[in-house]
Amino acid sequence: MAASPEASLLARMADLVRAMPAERGGALWRLAEPDRQLDANVVRLAPGAEVAVHVEPDLDVLVFVVSGQGRLETGEGAGAGARVLEAGCVVWLPRGARRGLAAGPHGLDYLTVHRRRPGMTIGRAPGAERETRPAGAEPLGGEPVCLLDRVCPECGRLAPEGAEVRFCARCGTALPER
């Protein structure tokens, strides 16, 4: 029987924002729990820095301003549709809406929360036609390549193709027989 998930304290926002120099921007913290349904980040925009106005087509995003001041830009031009942001503001950015952020003279620290993006997958481009083959016809592409004889059983490194390599260049372990 699988163990039940447990609630846990992940971070103290005040400690995160105090730990990073005010002039340095970037991610202060990221949610990294396995098997989660959400993504969350604490981001610092350095004084005067901006996230250009853009459209997120897939995800709604919730923003909580932890500290500092800035502007939420929603319009076409600079200042058009701007909303003042300060510590304690909660903003909903629906998918498809134009949004950008600009930090004030002392910077802007904010938490974003959104549904986790699915992993990258390989698929057909929208509108690409699927190839049809007559029943019983051989599939295109031949046999799949098996690389197991080139993978180091100890460290997982892939040996170069073509050379008659018998030992892993990283750890020295003997590679499987070909």
N, C-alpha and C positions, 0 to 999 in steps of 0.2 A: 504494500500500500504506500502510495506517495505521501511525503510529508506535506502538511498544509503550509501555504505561504505565511510568512509573518510580517507584520508591519515593522518598519525600522526607521530610526532617525537617520537621515542621509547627510544633512549639512546644516550649518548655522550661517545664515546669510550675512549677518553682521561680521562674523569672523572672515568669511570669504572676501568681502569687499575691502576690509581693512588690510588683508594680507597682500594685496596687489598694489603696486605704486599707481597713484592716480593718473599719471600721464601714459600708462601702458594700457592698451585695449586688448580685447580678445576674450576667449572663453575662460571663465573662472572655475566652472564646474559643469559636468555633464552627467545625466542619469545613465548608468551603465549596468543596471540590474539585468540579469538574464531573464528571458521569457517575459519581458514587459510588453504592455500594449501602448505605452506612452513614451515620448521622448521629451526631455526637459533640459534646458541649458541656462546657466547664469552667464550673462555676457556683459562686458564693460566696453562702452564706447568712450574713448579718450576725449578730453575736452575738444570741442569743435569737430569731432569725427562724425561721419554719416554712414548710414546704410541707404544706398540709392533707392529711389522710388521704383518699385517693381510689382509684379502681380504673381502671387502664389496660386497656381491653378488647382492644386489638389487638397490642400490642408487648411483647416481653420486653425488659428494660432491664438492662444491666450497669452497676454503680456502683463506682468506685474512689475511695476517700477520699484526697485529695492531702495535706491538712493540716487541723488543727483537730480538734474533737470534736463529737459530737452523738448523736442517737438516730434509729433507724429505727423508726417506729411501724407496727405491723401489725394492731393490734386495734381494737375498738370505742371504748373510752374512753381517756382520757389515761393513759399508762403501761402500759396493757394490751397485752401482746405487744411491748413495747419491747426493742430490741437496741442496745447501746452501740456507737457507731462511733468510730474513731480513725484517724489516718493509717496507710495501708497496708491497711486493710480492703477486701475485694472482696465485693460483694453482688450476688446475682442476684435480680431482681424479675420473676417470671414474669407474663405477661399474665393478667389476671383476678384477680390478688392485690391485696389492700388494701395500700397503702403511703403513708407520709408521712415527712417528714424534719424534724428540729428541730435547730438549731445550738446548741452549748454556749456558754459565756460568752465564748469567744474566736473564735467563728464556725466555719464548716465549708466547706471547699473540696472539690469533688468533680467527677470526670469521669463523664459518662454516655455510654454507647454503645448504639445500637440500630439495627435495620434502618430504612432510610429510608422514611418514609411516602410512599405514592404521591401524585402531584399530585391536586388537587381535580378532580373530574369532574362533569359534569351527567348525571344519570340519573333514573330513576323511583324514587319513594319505595317502600320495601318494601311489597308488597301492592297497589300501584297497578295497576289493570287497564289493559292496552294497548287502545287504541281500534281497532276493526276497521271497515274500510270496504269496500264492495262493490268487486269488481274493476273497474278502469277509472274509478272515481270520482276527482274532482279532490281533491288533497290540501288539507287545511285550512290556513289562514294565508296563502295567496297567495304572491306572489313574495318572495324574500328581499330585504331592503333593501341597496342597494349604497351604501356611504359613501365610495368611493374618490375621488370628486370633492371631498370635504370634508377629505381628509387631506393635510397639507403634505408635499410630496416631500422637503423639506430636513430638517425636525425631527420629523415624524410627528404633530404636534398636530392634533387633530380640530377643525375650524371649527364654530361653533354652527349649529344647524339653523334654517331659516326665513329668516334674513337673507341678502341677496344679497352674501355676503362674497367678495372676489376676492383678498385677500392674507392671509397668516398673521399673526395678532395677536402671535405670539411672535417670529418671526424676519423677517417682512416679505416672504417669498418668495411669488411668484404661485401661487395654487392652480390645479389642473387645470381646464380648461374643463368646463362642465356640459353 
